[in-house]
Amino acid sequence: MRIIGAGFGRTGTKSMKLALEHIGFGPCYHMFEVFAKPEGIPLWHKAAFGHDIDWDGLLGDYPSGVDWPLSHFWQPLSERYPEAKVLLTVRPADQWYTSMTNTIFSHLASKQPEDGSREMWKEMVDKIVLEDTFDNRPEDRAHCEAVFDRHAALVKETVPADRLIVYEVGSGWEPLCEGLGVPVPEGPFPKTNTTEEFQRDRDSKAAAAS
């Protein structure tokens, strides 16, 4: 891997996936890839519960990755791929928490385990997001925002400056391209998977399943 995303979900990670693919760092691994290739879910499940996995086998075709579940393992991945840049996507904590509450937190709270890989996916995401990251306190705004800020501080303190790219959501192409040493492309920076789009997609899938 050449770029390891360390930012939490709801920090523009889907837009960043499209941006990285546009400037030559694709395909970029994202939670959407987990859904598209469910054969990887057992490996993520093993990693979530503390087992060693073959990172090359899981991510060998991807020069970049952002979003959960990959971002939860940014530290072992940065050790496994010491030449890779670490990309921390950030936004104001209060905006991030509002977005999380209206999307991922509400989705996980209402999502019931299914059979097979979907049940394993739910166990994996509950483990890394709800339990390990937020101590099963998604309804506690102050706690979650503190976790978010501490995580950003840890990444900044831990990753050497020459490996770290900090990207503030909405900053456009320049800081990303400067950090990666590539030309700024024409056209606007991608913007997708907004709260409204997330909710619309979730509702349409629920209607189709009913």
Secondary structure, DSSP 4 states (H G I P E B T S, - for coil): --EEE-PPTTSSHHHHHHHHHHTT--SEE-HHHHHH-GGGHHHHHHHHTT----HHHHHTT-SEE-STTGGGGHHHHHHHSTTSEEEEEE--HHHHHHHHIIIIIHHHHHPPP-STHHHHHHHHHIIIIIITTTTT-TT-HHHHHHHHHHHHHHHHHHS-TTTEEEEETT--HHHHHHHHT-PPPSSPPP----HHHHHHHHHHHHHHH-
